[in-house]
Protein backbone atom coordinates (compact mmCIF):
# COMPACT_ATOMS: atom_id res chain seq x y z
CA UNK A 1 0.00 0.00 0.00
CA UNK A 2 1.32 3.43 -0.95
CA UNK A 3 0.94 6.03 1.82
CA UNK A 4 2.35 9.51 1.18
CA UNK A 5 0.94 11.64 4.01
CA UNK A 6 0.64 10.86 7.74
CA UNK A 7 0.43 12.74 11.04
CA UNK A 8 2.49 11.61 14.04
CA UNK A 9 3.43 12.89 17.52
CA UNK A 10 7.08 13.29 18.53
CA UNK A 11 8.59 14.12 21.92
CA UNK A 12 12.17 14.55 23.12
CA UNK A 13 13.48 12.99 26.31
CA UNK A 14 13.42 14.85 29.63
CA UNK A 15 16.75 15.56 31.29
CA UNK A 16 17.56 13.60 34.42
CA UNK A 17 17.42 15.31 37.82
CA UNK A 18 20.54 16.30 39.70
CA UNK A 19 21.35 14.52 42.95
CA UNK A 20 21.65 15.81 46.53
CA UNK A 21 24.28 13.73 48.28
CA UNK A 22 27.19 14.12 50.72
CA UNK A 23 30.32 12.07 50.85
CA UNK A 24 30.32 9.45 53.59
CA UNK A 25 33.04 6.96 54.46
CA UNK A 26 34.62 5.33 57.46
CA UNK A 27 35.73 8.08 59.87
CA UNK A 28 34.21 10.70 57.52
CA UNK A 29 30.74 11.65 58.69
CA UNK A 30 30.49 15.17 57.32
CA UNK A 31 31.98 15.01 53.85
CA UNK A 32 31.31 17.59 51.16
CA UNK A 33 28.57 17.49 48.54
CA UNK A 34 29.00 14.81 45.90
CA UNK A 35 25.68 14.76 44.05
CA UNK A 36 26.07 13.98 40.36
CA UNK A 37 24.37 15.60 37.38
CA UNK A 38 21.37 14.21 35.54
CA UNK A 39 21.82 12.80 32.07
CA UNK A 40 20.65 14.58 28.91
CA UNK A 41 17.35 13.49 27.39
CA UNK A 42 17.35 11.76 24.01
CA UNK A 43 16.89 13.65 20.73
CA UNK A 44 14.28 13.03 18.03
CA UNK A 45 16.19 12.35 14.80
CA UNK A 46 14.81 11.83 11.29
CA UNK A 47 16.88 9.94 8.71
CA UNK A 48 16.21 9.53 4.98
CA UNK A 49 16.23 5.78 4.25
CA UNK A 50 17.12 4.72 0.70
CA UNK A 51 15.27 1.43 1.19
CA UNK A 52 11.83 2.99 1.75
CA UNK A 53 9.43 4.59 -0.71
CA UNK A 54 6.22 4.84 1.32
CA UNK A 55 5.08 6.10 4.72
CA UNK A 56 2.93 3.01 5.30
CA UNK A 57 4.70 2.00 8.54
CA UNK A 58 3.47 5.19 10.23
CA UNK A 59 -0.14 4.09 9.87
CA UNK A 60 0.40 1.63 12.73
CA UNK A 61 2.71 3.62 15.00
CA UNK A 62 1.92 7.29 15.53
CA UNK A 63 3.76 8.25 18.75
CA UNK A 64 7.54 8.46 19.02
CA UNK A 65 9.28 9.41 22.28
CA UNK A 66 12.96 9.65 23.02
CA UNK A 67 14.29 8.18 26.25
CA UNK A 68 14.58 10.33 29.38
CA UNK A 69 17.98 10.97 30.92
CA UNK A 70 18.78 9.12 34.15
CA UNK A 71 19.06 10.95 37.47
CA UNK A 72 22.45 11.79 38.91
CA UNK A 73 23.84 9.64 41.73
CA UNK A 74 26.11 10.03 44.71
CA UNK A 75 29.90 10.00 44.45
CA UNK A 76 29.71 12.57 41.63
CA UNK A 77 28.29 10.01 39.20
CA UNK A 78 26.34 11.54 36.36
CA UNK A 79 23.20 9.86 35.08
CA UNK A 80 23.25 8.17 31.69
CA UNK A 81 22.00 10.14 28.69
CA UNK A 82 18.68 9.03 27.24
CA UNK A 83 18.73 7.15 23.93
CA UNK A 84 17.73 9.08 20.81
CA UNK A 85 14.70 7.96 18.84
CA UNK A 86 15.67 7.58 15.17
CA UNK A 87 12.76 7.76 12.72
CA UNK A 88 13.47 6.46 9.21
CA UNK A 89 11.52 8.01 6.34
CA UNK A 90 11.83 7.76 2.54
CA UNK A 91 14.08 10.25 0.78
CA UNK A 92 11.88 13.10 -0.43
CA UNK A 93 9.95 13.40 2.84
CA UNK A 94 9.01 16.85 4.12
CA UNK A 95 8.37 17.25 7.86
CA UNK A 96 5.86 19.97 8.76
CA UNK A 97 4.78 21.26 12.16
CA UNK A 98 1.08 20.39 12.17
CA UNK A 99 -0.37 23.57 13.70
CA UNK A 100 1.51 26.13 11.58
CA UNK A 101 2.10 23.87 8.53
CA UNK A 102 5.65 25.29 8.38
CA UNK A 103 8.54 23.08 7.26
CA UNK A 104 10.85 21.69 9.95
CA UNK A 105 12.99 19.61 7.55
CA UNK A 106 13.15 18.47 3.93
CA UNK A 107 15.11 15.23 3.56
CA UNK A 108 16.01 14.90 -0.11
CA UNK A 109 19.13 12.73 -0.07
CA UNK A 110 19.45 9.12 1.16
CA UNK A 111 21.26 9.07 4.50
CA UNK A 112 20.48 12.72 5.24
CA UNK A 113 19.87 13.29 8.95
CA UNK A 114 18.08 16.03 10.87
CA UNK A 115 17.59 16.54 14.62
CA UNK A 116 14.05 17.89 14.98
CA UNK A 117 13.89 18.01 18.80
CA UNK A 118 16.84 18.21 21.18
CA UNK A 119 16.55 16.37 24.47
CA UNK A 120 16.21 18.27 27.75
CA UNK A 121 19.35 19.31 29.63
CA UNK A 122 20.19 17.31 32.74
CA UNK A 123 19.95 19.06 36.11
CA UNK A 124 23.11 19.86 38.08
CA UNK A 125 23.85 18.01 41.30
CA UNK A 126 24.48 19.76 44.62
CA UNK A 127 28.26 19.60 44.12
CA UNK A 128 27.90 22.62 41.83
CA UNK A 129 26.26 24.78 44.50
CA UNK A 130 28.93 24.58 47.19
CA UNK A 131 30.59 27.89 48.15
CA UNK A 132 33.07 28.87 50.84
CA UNK A 133 30.20 30.20 52.95
CA UNK A 134 27.71 27.40 52.24
CA UNK A 135 29.58 24.14 52.10
CA UNK A 136 26.63 21.76 52.47
CA UNK A 137 23.99 22.82 49.91
CA UNK A 138 20.87 20.69 50.01
CA UNK A 139 19.71 21.76 46.61
CA UNK A 140 20.02 20.44 43.06
CA UNK A 141 18.48 21.25 39.70
CA UNK A 142 15.61 19.35 38.13
CA UNK A 143 16.06 18.06 34.58
CA UNK A 144 14.62 20.21 31.82
CA UNK A 145 11.58 19.09 29.87
CA UNK A 146 11.96 18.67 26.11
CA UNK A 147 9.70 19.88 23.32
CA UNK A 148 6.92 17.87 21.73
CA UNK A 149 5.05 18.40 18.47
CA UNK A 150 2.44 16.98 16.19
CA UNK A 151 4.10 16.76 12.77
CA UNK A 152 2.88 15.90 9.29
CA UNK A 153 5.10 13.74 7.09
CA UNK A 154 4.57 14.45 3.41
CA UNK A 155 6.30 12.34 0.76
CA UNK A 156 7.23 13.75 -2.65
CA UNK A 157 8.64 10.98 -4.80
CA UNK A 158 12.16 11.41 -6.12
CA UNK A 159 11.84 9.95 -9.62
CA UNK A 160 14.10 10.59 -12.59
CA UNK A 161 11.29 10.26 -15.12
CA UNK A 162 7.57 10.80 -14.57
CA UNK A 163 4.71 9.51 -16.72
CA UNK A 164 1.92 12.10 -16.89
CA UNK A 165 -1.28 12.36 -18.88
CA UNK A 166 -5.04 11.99 -18.78
CA UNK A 167 -6.69 8.90 -17.27
CA UNK A 168 -6.58 5.76 -19.46
CA UNK A 169 -3.82 7.15 -21.69
CA UNK A 170 -1.72 4.01 -21.07
CA UNK A 171 0.83 5.20 -18.48
CA UNK A 172 0.63 2.08 -16.30
CA UNK A 173 1.03 -0.21 -19.32
CA UNK A 174 4.19 1.63 -20.34
CA UNK A 175 5.55 1.32 -16.78
CA UNK A 176 4.84 -2.42 -16.80
CA UNK A 177 6.53 -2.94 -20.15
CA UNK A 178 9.58 -0.82 -19.27
CA UNK A 179 10.25 -2.15 -15.75
CA UNK A 180 9.52 -5.05 -13.42
CA UNK A 181 6.71 -3.09 -11.77
CA UNK A 182 3.28 -4.71 -11.80
CA UNK A 183 0.69 -1.92 -11.58
CA UNK A 184 -3.03 -2.58 -11.82
CA UNK A 185 -4.26 -2.14 -15.39
CA UNK A 186 -7.91 -1.95 -16.44
CA UNK A 187 -10.11 -0.24 -19.05
CA UNK A 188 -11.61 2.45 -16.79
CA UNK A 189 -10.53 5.82 -15.47
CA UNK A 190 -8.48 6.12 -12.30
CA UNK A 191 -7.45 2.50 -12.20
CA UNK A 192 -4.21 3.89 -10.73
CA UNK A 193 -4.97 5.62 -7.44
CA UNK A 194 -1.41 6.05 -6.18
CA UNK A 195 1.99 6.53 -7.83
CA UNK A 196 3.86 3.41 -8.90
CA UNK A 197 7.63 3.20 -9.20
CA UNK A 198 9.83 1.05 -11.39
CA UNK A 199 13.53 0.94 -12.23
CA UNK A 200 14.67 0.92 -15.84
CA UNK A 201 17.86 -1.15 -15.94
CA UNK A 202 18.92 -0.87 -19.55
CA UNK A 203 19.38 1.68 -22.31
CA UNK A 204 22.75 2.86 -21.07
CA UNK A 205 21.85 3.75 -17.49
CA UNK A 206 19.55 2.92 -14.59
CA UNK A 207 16.85 5.39 -13.68
CA UNK A 208 13.61 5.50 -11.69
CA UNK A 209 10.37 5.72 -13.65
CA UNK A 210 7.19 6.85 -11.87
CA UNK A 211 3.61 6.35 -13.04
CA UNK A 212 1.64 9.35 -11.76
CA UNK A 213 -2.14 8.74 -11.55
CA UNK A 214 -4.17 10.42 -14.31
CA UNK A 215 -4.63 14.17 -14.12
CA UNK A 216 -7.81 15.96 -15.15
CA UNK A 217 -8.76 19.54 -15.88
CA UNK A 218 -8.75 21.55 -12.65
CA UNK A 219 -6.19 19.25 -10.97
CA UNK A 220 -4.02 22.26 -10.04
CA UNK A 221 -6.97 23.58 -8.03
CA UNK A 222 -7.52 20.27 -6.25
CA UNK A 223 -10.17 18.83 -8.56
CA UNK A 224 -10.31 15.06 -8.20
CA UNK A 225 -7.15 14.12 -6.33
CA UNK A 226 -5.10 16.75 -8.14
CA UNK A 227 -2.94 18.05 -5.31
CA UNK A 228 -2.22 14.54 -4.06
CA UNK A 229 -1.01 13.53 -7.52
CA UNK A 230 0.76 16.72 -8.57
CA UNK A 231 2.92 16.72 -5.43
CA UNK A 232 4.80 13.74 -6.84
CA UNK A 233 5.88 15.46 -10.08
CA UNK A 234 7.61 18.38 -8.33
CA UNK A 235 11.02 16.66 -8.18
CA UNK A 236 10.88 14.77 -11.47
CA UNK A 237 13.71 15.56 -13.89
CA UNK A 238 12.02 14.49 -17.14
CA UNK A 239 8.37 14.09 -18.12
CA UNK A 240 6.97 11.53 -20.54
CA UNK A 241 3.59 12.91 -21.55
CA UNK A 242 1.46 9.93 -22.57
CA UNK A 243 -1.42 10.83 -24.89
CA UNK A 244 -4.09 8.64 -26.52
CA UNK A 245 -3.30 9.12 -30.21
CA UNK A 246 -6.31 7.01 -31.21
CA UNK A 247 -8.65 9.49 -29.48
CA UNK A 248 -10.82 6.70 -28.06
CA UNK A 249 -12.48 9.18 -25.72
CA UNK A 250 -13.46 11.41 -28.63
CA UNK A 251 -11.17 14.25 -27.56
CA UNK A 252 -8.40 16.01 -29.48
CA UNK A 253 -4.93 14.61 -28.53
CA UNK A 254 -3.27 17.98 -29.21
CA UNK A 255 -5.69 19.75 -26.87
CA UNK A 256 -5.19 17.01 -24.27
CA UNK A 257 -1.46 17.73 -24.18
CA UNK A 258 -2.19 21.45 -23.86
CA UNK A 259 -4.66 20.76 -21.03
CA UNK A 260 -2.21 18.76 -18.91
CA UNK A 261 0.61 21.23 -19.53
CA UNK A 262 -1.65 24.05 -18.37
CA UNK A 263 -2.42 22.17 -15.14
CA UNK A 264 1.31 21.69 -14.56
CA UNK A 265 1.90 25.39 -15.19
CA UNK A 266 -0.86 26.46 -12.80
CA UNK A 267 0.46 24.16 -10.08
CA UNK A 268 4.10 25.23 -10.42
CA UNK A 269 5.20 27.20 -13.47
CA UNK A 270 8.80 25.98 -13.45
CA UNK A 271 7.59 22.43 -14.17
CA UNK A 272 7.24 23.38 -17.84
CA UNK A 273 10.95 24.28 -17.96
CA UNK A 274 11.87 20.61 -17.56
CA UNK A 275 12.42 18.32 -20.55
CA UNK A 276 9.21 16.75 -21.87
CA UNK A 277 8.90 13.83 -24.29
CA UNK A 278 5.52 13.03 -25.84
CA UNK A 279 4.50 9.38 -26.20
CA UNK A 280 1.73 9.09 -28.78
CA UNK A 281 0.23 5.84 -27.47
CA UNK A 282 -2.21 3.31 -29.00
CA UNK A 283 -0.61 3.60 -32.44
CA UNK A 284 -1.90 0.10 -33.23
CA UNK A 285 -5.48 1.44 -33.41
CA UNK A 286 -7.25 3.10 -36.37
CA UNK A 287 -7.04 6.87 -36.69
CA UNK A 288 -3.84 7.14 -34.61
CA UNK A 289 -1.45 7.91 -37.49
CA UNK A 290 -3.19 11.14 -38.46
CA UNK A 291 -3.19 12.38 -34.85
CA UNK A 292 0.47 11.37 -34.48
CA UNK A 293 1.38 13.55 -37.45
CA UNK A 294 -0.54 16.47 -35.91
CA UNK A 295 1.17 15.98 -32.54
CA UNK A 296 4.59 15.84 -34.21
CA UNK A 297 3.97 18.93 -36.30
CA UNK A 298 2.64 20.93 -33.34
CA UNK A 299 4.99 20.07 -30.51
CA UNK A 300 8.33 19.35 -32.17
CA UNK A 301 8.25 22.98 -33.27
CA UNK A 302 8.12 23.80 -29.53
CA UNK A 303 11.15 21.63 -28.73
CA UNK A 304 9.32 18.47 -27.57
CA UNK A 305 10.12 15.20 -29.33
CA UNK A 306 7.12 13.02 -30.22
CA UNK A 307 7.45 9.21 -30.42
CA UNK A 308 4.92 6.68 -31.76
CA UNK A 309 4.18 4.01 -29.15
CA UNK A 310 1.94 1.00 -28.72
CA UNK A 311 2.21 0.03 -25.08
CA UNK A 312 -0.14 -2.92 -25.52
CA UNK A 313 2.10 -4.33 -28.30
CA UNK A 314 5.32 -3.26 -26.52
CA UNK A 315 6.39 -1.20 -29.53
CA UNK A 316 8.30 2.09 -29.45
CA UNK A 317 8.97 2.02 -25.69
CA UNK A 318 12.68 1.35 -26.11
CA UNK A 319 13.13 4.47 -28.25
CA UNK A 320 11.47 6.65 -25.61
CA UNK A 321 13.58 5.19 -22.81
CA UNK A 322 16.74 5.71 -24.88
CA UNK A 323 15.78 9.36 -25.30
CA UNK A 324 15.21 9.66 -21.52
CA UNK A 325 18.66 8.22 -20.90
CA UNK A 326 20.22 10.82 -23.22
CA UNK A 327 18.38 13.68 -21.51
CA UNK A 328 19.32 12.44 -18.04
CA UNK A 329 23.01 12.47 -18.98
CA UNK A 330 22.81 16.27 -18.88
CA UNK A 331 21.55 16.23 -15.28
CA UNK A 332 23.95 15.88 -12.34
CA UNK A 333 23.18 12.69 -10.41
CA UNK A 334 22.72 14.59 -7.15
CA UNK A 335 20.48 17.36 -8.49
CA UNK A 336 17.58 18.28 -6.21
CA UNK A 337 15.02 20.83 -7.29
CA UNK A 338 15.12 23.42 -4.51
CA UNK A 339 11.86 24.74 -3.17
CA UNK A 340 11.14 27.82 -1.11
CA UNK A 341 9.36 27.02 2.11
CA UNK A 342 7.94 28.93 5.01
CA UNK A 343 10.45 27.45 7.43
CA UNK A 344 9.47 26.54 10.97
CA UNK A 345 11.61 28.37 13.55
CA UNK A 346 11.64 26.63 16.89
CA UNK A 347 11.17 29.24 19.62
CA UNK A 348 13.85 28.00 21.98
CA UNK A 349 13.92 31.23 23.93
CA UNK A 350 12.10 31.34 27.22
CA UNK A 351 10.03 34.21 28.56
CA UNK A 352 12.67 36.60 29.86
CA UNK A 353 10.26 38.13 32.37
CA UNK A 354 9.45 34.88 34.18
CA UNK A 355 11.41 33.93 37.30
CA UNK A 356 10.90 31.74 40.34
CA UNK A 357 11.86 32.26 43.98
CA UNK A 358 12.26 29.17 46.17
CA UNK A 359 13.20 28.90 49.84
CA UNK A 360 15.21 25.70 49.66
CA UNK A 361 15.98 25.76 53.37
CA UNK A 362 15.38 28.22 56.17
CA UNK A 363 17.10 31.53 55.43
CA UNK A 364 18.36 30.35 52.00
CA UNK A 365 16.54 31.49 48.85
CA UNK A 366 17.10 30.50 45.24
CA UNK A 367 16.16 32.74 42.25
CA UNK A 368 15.94 31.19 38.76
CA UNK A 369 14.76 32.39 35.37
CA UNK A 370 16.02 32.77 31.78
CA UNK A 371 16.22 36.56 32.00
CA UNK A 372 17.96 36.47 35.38
CA UNK A 373 20.51 33.95 34.15
CA UNK A 374 21.27 36.07 31.08
CA UNK A 375 21.63 39.23 33.19
CA UNK A 376 24.13 37.51 35.50
CA UNK A 377 26.07 36.28 32.48
CA UNK A 378 26.80 39.73 31.04
CA UNK A 379 26.91 41.87 34.21
CA UNK A 380 30.18 42.46 36.06
CA UNK A 381 29.12 42.63 39.69
CA UNK A 382 32.66 43.44 40.80
CA UNK A 383 32.64 47.07 39.66
CA UNK A 384 30.43 49.82 41.01
CA UNK A 385 28.51 50.46 37.81
CA UNK A 386 27.74 46.77 37.29
CA UNK A 387 26.62 46.33 40.90
CA UNK A 388 24.31 49.36 40.60
CA UNK A 389 22.78 47.86 37.44
CA UNK A 390 22.28 44.54 39.24
CA UNK A 391 20.48 46.22 42.15
CA UNK A 392 18.27 48.19 39.80
CA UNK A 393 17.44 45.08 37.76
CA UNK A 394 16.28 42.91 40.66
CA UNK A 395 14.11 45.73 42.00
CA UNK A 396 12.53 46.69 38.66
CA UNK A 397 11.81 43.07 37.73
CA UNK A 398 10.02 42.46 41.03
CA UNK A 399 12.58 39.99 42.38
CA UNK A 400 13.04 41.90 45.64
CA UNK A 401 9.26 42.06 46.14
CA UNK A 402 8.97 38.33 45.44
CA UNK A 403 11.69 37.59 48.02
CA UNK A 404 9.82 39.66 50.62
CA UNK A 405 6.61 37.75 49.86
CA UNK A 406 8.50 34.54 50.58
CA UNK A 407 9.46 35.96 53.99
CA UNK A 408 13.11 36.86 53.46
CA UNK A 409 14.81 38.77 56.30
CA UNK A 410 17.94 40.89 56.46
CA UNK A 411 20.97 38.64 56.67
CA UNK A 412 19.34 35.73 54.82
CA UNK A 413 21.20 34.31 51.82
CA UNK A 414 20.12 34.65 48.18
CA UNK A 415 21.59 32.58 45.36
CA UNK A 416 21.12 33.51 41.70
CA UNK A 417 22.89 30.80 39.72
CA UNK A 418 26.61 31.24 40.49
CA UNK A 419 26.11 34.46 42.49
CA UNK A 420 25.45 34.23 46.22
CA UNK A 421 24.95 37.22 48.58
CA UNK A 422 23.35 38.28 51.86
CA UNK A 423 20.10 40.17 51.60
CA UNK A 424 19.67 43.64 53.11
CA UNK A 425 16.69 45.80 52.24
URGI-V695732 format. One record per run of one state. SS is the DSSP state (2 for helix, 1 for strand, 0 for the rest). FROM is the first residue (numbers start at 1). LEN is the number of residues. If there is no record, write none. Layout:
# URGI-V695732
ss:SS from:FROM len:LEN
ss:SS from:FROM len:LEN
This chain:
# URGI-V695732
ss:0 from:1 len:4
ss:1 from:5 len:7
ss:0 from:12 len:10
ss:1 from:22 len:1
ss:0 from:23 len:2
ss:1 from:25 len:1
ss:0 from:26 len:2
ss:1 from:28 len:1
ss:0 from:29 len:4
ss:1 from:33 len:1
ss:0 from:34 len:10
ss:1 from:44 len:6
ss:0 from:50 len:6
ss:2 from:56 len:4
ss:0 from:60 len:3
ss:1 from:63 len:3
ss:0 from:66 len:7
ss:1 from:73 len:1
ss:0 from:74 len:3
ss:1 from:77 len:1
ss:0 from:78 len:7
ss:1 from:85 len:6
ss:0 from:91 len:2
ss:1 from:93 len:5
ss:0 from:98 len:5
ss:1 from:103 len:5
ss:0 from:108 len:5
ss:1 from:113 len:5
ss:0 from:118 len:8
ss:2 from:126 len:4
ss:0 from:130 len:18
ss:1 from:148 len:8
ss:0 from:156 len:5
ss:1 from:161 len:4
ss:0 from:165 len:6
ss:2 from:171 len:8
ss:0 from:179 len:17
ss:1 from:196 len:5
ss:0 from:201 len:6
ss:1 from:207 len:5
ss:0 from:212 len:7
ss:2 from:219 len:3
ss:0 from:222 len:4
ss:2 from:226 len:8
ss:0 from:234 len:4
ss:1 from:238 len:7
ss:0 from:245 len:8
ss:2 from:253 len:15
ss:0 from:268 len:1
ss:2 from:269 len:5
ss:0 from:274 len:1
ss:1 from:275 len:7
ss:0 from:282 len:6
ss:2 from:288 len:15
ss:0 from:303 len:3
ss:1 from:306 len:3
ss:0 from:309 len:1
ss:1 from:310 len:1
ss:0 from:311 len:4
ss:1 from:315 len:1
ss:0 from:316 len:1
ss:2 from:317 len:12
ss:0 from:329 len:14
ss:1 from:343 len:1
ss:0 from:344 len:12
ss:1 from:356 len:6
ss:0 from:362 len:2
ss:1 from:364 len:5
ss:0 from:369 len:1
ss:2 from:370 len:9
ss:0 from:379 len:5
ss:2 from:384 len:13
ss:0 from:397 len:2
ss:2 from:399 len:7
ss:0 from:406 len:7
ss:1 from:413 len:4
ss:0 from:417 len:2
ss:1 from:419 len:4
ss:0 from:423 len:3
